Each structure stands twice: as C-alpha cells, then as structure tokens.
Amino acid sequence: MFHYTVETSQTVEQVIDKLEHNLKEEKFGVLWHLDMQEKLKEKGIEFHQRYHILEVCNPVEAKRVLSENAVVGYFLPCKITVYEDQGKTKIGLPKPTALIGMVDNGALQGIAEDVEKRLIFCIDKTKSV
C-alpha cells in the first residue's frame, strides 16, 4: 500500500495541534498548512469535508536526499493529511518508501525508511488520546 492512514476520535484541531508538537520533537517542521475547505470557499466552491494538508520537512534529511538525487525533490516536502471521514478524524501520509521506490537508488531507500518510521511514529503518537 502506498499510504499509511489511521483514525481517531479526536477533533481535526486536536490532531493538528498534537501532530505539530510531535513532529517538532522528531525535528520536522510544518512548512505549509492548507485548509482545503477554507481555500475552496475563498474560490466560491462549497466543500463540506474538513480536509487539511500539512507539508512537513526535516532540513537535514532533505539535504541528504537532494544531494543524492535532485529528482527526489519532486516528492518533497512530505505531506500529512488530517481530515474528517464518516464521523472520524483520519491522519495519513503517502509512504516515503513507496515514493522513493520509483527512484532506483539503494542509499535513498534507507533514508526513506528512516523518515517513514519517524513520521509514522508521530502519527501513531498523535492518534492516541
């Protein structure tokens, strides 16, 4: 599966607050936070699902992968989504290992495995109440 997704009974706001804190502990920063519902509303489009996309980055890891292969920048920064679905809040990300698997480079695979493990740790820590 190309993604990792979990659900929680917490609100979207609670999840985003906890997630940002947990990411910071793992040396990831949120570079950009898109509130899709609000952005579409600005454009005159009604969208009733609460859907947030966080672009996250660890600068040390970004430098490592970009130094190895500039094409990997197509996958950066990493995205984590937080959204409502049938009364639950879901947290998910495309797996870095699945994305890096498209670039034939063993050194990058190891870095992607480490980043994926750390991001999943942050998500799992966030989902628990």
Beta strands, then each sheet from edge to edge (+ up, - down):
strand 1: 3-8
strand 2: 29-35
strand 3: 51-57
strand 4: 78-85
strand 5: 88-94
sheet 1: 1+ 5- 4+ 3- 2+
end
